Amino acid sequence: MQAPALVPCECSNSAATATPAPSGTSGLVSLTGYCPHSTKHAVSGLDGLCSSFTLRARLRRHATSSRIAVCGARVFGDPSIVTEETEAGVRTARWTGLVLCNRAGCPVCAAAKVRRFHQQVLRTLGAGGWWQHVTFTVGHHAGEHWGAVYDRALAGLRSLSHGAAGRVVGGCIQATIRATETTNGGNGWHVHFHVLWQISRPLLDAEKRLVAEQWAASTGAAVDRGAWFGALFHCLTETDRAQAAHYLSKLALELAGVGKDAHPGHQNMGEIFRAAGEGAPWAVARVQQYQRETRGKRLYQLDRRATQLHDAAPELPEAKVVASWVTPIDRLEFRALAHGERTDPVACYLPLEVAARSRGDPTDAVLDTLYDLALHSGGG
């Protein structure tokens, strides 16, 4: 039986649908849609956290491994809620002592991984220099597994260090940062890479064409669709760094359910997670395949040279914590809370919200919330 033909990418990040930056404007104009000034707090804020916890609770029954199924519902030590307040009066709260899966297929852990990546990118860009944003896509067809599309794209990216492209532009590329984004549509999985190259000088049009041709030859992508050269910028300002880093880590917003929706006709992973949580069979099948095939994959990566830039760059300023509280939670109470999540998906999240919104010592408010949840779940 003949394999289905690969369909040239028609997705929102392909060269055919990309809107070039107007002449005379900053190259970062192409990194719009996720302005750091309007959404930089969304994932770490309560709305994103609530959505992540809700999705995780609803997807437990569909998990492909016990590790994902019990993420955040088992303890390895004494569970507690740590609440911190900064000089600006902003409070955050988090669980400690819980077993986490750290998998891309988990809405809570995946968003946390991308947030860490965001901080790594911000610090790395602090090294300065010229940076070139490139989006790499490959053809794909309905029914093709996520892993097959990812492997073809990764092989294409590695091929650029060899051959004509490697000889011509290899010496110009000084470091690489890569983020993997996934959407799904009528032509199956659209796995594409957002790449930031630190370059010694701006690339010539002929060099960009060479990269696009070699990428197409390696992956089967169309020359005018496979490699799109976007923003070229020099990290001179904090705004430049923030906008570039935020664009590469936009998946955290989508996984948390507070980012923008995918291109019409496609769904990002946050949309697929939400549909699976509501029981849609097509979405459940996609989530399960994504959980199986992303295991062990490095979806967000700084290469060795970028890691060296990161380590040598100044540490990012952190908001000064002026007060903190630790609220110990009895193990039996936590087990009852985790059990209550089966009927109330936000059960494990609500104590965090209460702690973050409290004034003064949050202990009494958190314990009262646990008591109320126990009563409503029939535990009283």
Stockholm file with secondary structure:
# STOCKHOLM 1.0

chainA/1-380         MQAPALVPCECSNSAATATPAPSGTSGLVSLTGYCPHSTKHAVSGLDGLCSSFTLRARLRRHATSSRIAVCGARVFGDPSIVTEETEAGVRTARWTGLVLCNRAGCPVCAAAKVRRFHQQVLRTLGAGGWWQHVTFTVGHHAGEHWGAVYDRALAGLRSLSHGAAGRVVGGCIQATIRATETTNGGNGWHVHFHVLWQISRPLLDAEKRLVAEQWAASTGAAVDRGAWFGALFHCLTETDRAQAAHYLSKLALELAGVGKDAHPGHQNMGEIFRAAGEGAPWAVARVQQYQRETRGKRLYQLDRRATQLHDAAPELPEAKVVASWVTPIDRLEFRALAHGERTDPVACYLPLEVAARSRGDPTDAVLDTLYDLALHSGGG
#=GR chainA/1-380 SS CCCCCCBCCCSTTSTTTCCCCCTTSCGGGGGCSSCHHHHTTTTTSHHHHHHHHHHHHHHGGGCSSHHHHTTTTSEEEEEEEEEEEETTSCEEEEEEEECCCCCTTSHHHHHHHHHHHHHHHHHHHTTCSEEEEEEECCCBCTTCCHHHHHHHHHHHHHHTTSHHHHHHHTTTEEEEEEEEEEEEETTEEEEEEEEEEEESSCCCHHHHHHHHHHHHHHHCCCHHHHEEEEEEEECCSHHHHHHHHHHHTTHHHHHHTCSCCCSTTEEEHHHHHHHHHTTCHHHHHHHHHHHHHTTTCCSEEECHHHHHHHHHSCCCCCCCEEEEEEEECCHHHHHHHHHHTTTCTTTTTHHHHHHHHCCSCCHHHHHHHHHHHHHHTTCC
#=GC SS_cons         CCCCCCBCCCSTTSTTTCCCCCTTSCGGGGGCSSCHHHHTTTTTSHHHHHHHHHHHHHHGGGCSSHHHHTTTTSEEEEEEEEEEEETTSCEEEEEEEECCCCCTTSHHHHHHHHHHHHHHHHHHHTTCSEEEEEEECCCBCTTCCHHHHHHHHHHHHHHTTSHHHHHHHTTTEEEEEEEEEEEEETTEEEEEEEEEEEESSCCCHHHHHHHHHHHHHHHCCCHHHHEEEEEEEECCSHHHHHHHHHHHTTHHHHHHTCSCCCSTTEEEHHHHHHHHHTTCHHHHHHHHHHHHHTTTCCSEEECHHHHHHHHHSCCCCCCCEEEEEEEECCHHHHHHHHHHTTTCTTTTTHHHHHHHHCCSCCHHHHHHHHHHHHHHTTCC
//
